[in-house]
Amino acid sequence: MENKKDIQLRKIEGTVVSDKMDKTVVVSVTTVKTHPIYKKQYKVSKKYKAHDEKNEYKTGYEVVISATKPISKDKTWIVSGLKEMK
């Protein structure tokens, strides 16, 4: 039995809604959920603070963020890059 755990980094896509802080962006992630009884689908959005080392991502950019070790009280995500266009 191995002691090492295979940790798969969690990656999510979202839109930058604020870039006013130094080396930090706020990313809004929207998901679609279904009500368990009524089966109606609705959108839920959540905001994450992500680390942006070079201050290169501006408001409106579609980005991918990855989970990382805690950087500060609220920041546990890092910007991986721009979202790829299909």
C-alpha positions in Angstrom: 0.0 0.0 0.0 1.4 3.4 -1.0 1.5 6.4 1.3 1.3 8.8 -1.6 -2.2 10.0 -2.6 -3.0 10.8 -6.2 -4.4 14.3 -5.9 -6.2 15.6 -8.9 -6.2 19.3 -9.1 -9.7 20.8 -9.3 -10.1 23.2 -12.3 -13.1 25.4 -13.0 -13.9 28.0 -15.6 -15.3 31.4 -14.9 -15.3 35.1 -15.7 -13.1 37.8 -14.0 -15.5 40.3 -12.4 -12.9 42.4 -10.5 -9.2 43.0 -10.8 -8.8 46.0 -8.4 -6.7 44.1 -5.9 -2.9 43.7 -6.3 -2.1 40.1 -7.6 -5.7 39.0 -7.0 -8.7 38.6 -9.3 -12.3 37.8 -8.4 -13.7 35.1 -10.6 -17.5 34.4 -10.9 -18.3 30.7 -11.7 -21.9 29.9 -12.8 -23.3 26.4 -12.6 -26.7 25.0 -13.5 -28.5 23.1 -10.8 -31.8 21.1 -10.9 -34.4 21.4 -8.1 -34.8 17.9 -6.5 -38.6 18.0 -6.4 -39.8 20.3 -9.1 -37.0 19.4 -11.6 -36.6 23.1 -12.7 -33.1 24.1 -13.7 -31.7 27.3 -12.3 -28.3 29.1 -12.4 -26.2 29.5 -9.3 -23.1 31.7 -9.3 -20.2 31.8 -6.8 -17.3 34.1 -6.5 -13.7 32.9 -5.9 -10.6 35.0 -5.2 -7.7 33.7 -7.3 -4.0 34.6 -7.4 -2.8 36.4 -10.4 1.0 36.9 -10.0 1.6 39.3 -13.0 -1.7 41.2 -12.8 -2.3 40.2 -16.5 -6.0 39.2 -16.3 -8.6 42.0 -16.6 -12.3 42.3 -16.0 -14.3 40.3 -18.5 -11.7 37.7 -19.3 -12.8 34.0 -19.4 -10.2 32.1 -17.3 -9.5 28.7 -15.8 -8.6 28.6 -12.1 -7.0 25.7 -10.2 -7.1 24.7 -6.6 -3.8 25.2 -4.7 -2.6 25.4 -1.1 -3.9 28.4 0.8 -2.2 31.6 -0.2 -4.1 33.9 2.2 -7.3 33.8 4.3 -9.6 33.9 1.2 -7.3 32.8 -1.6 -7.0 29.1 -2.3 -7.2 29.3 -6.1 -4.6 30.3 -8.8 -5.3 31.5 -12.3 -4.1 28.8 -14.8 -4.7 30.7 -18.0 -7.3 31.8 -20.4 -10.3 29.6 -21.3 -9.7 27.8 -24.6 -12.1 28.6 -27.4 -13.7 25.6 -29.1 
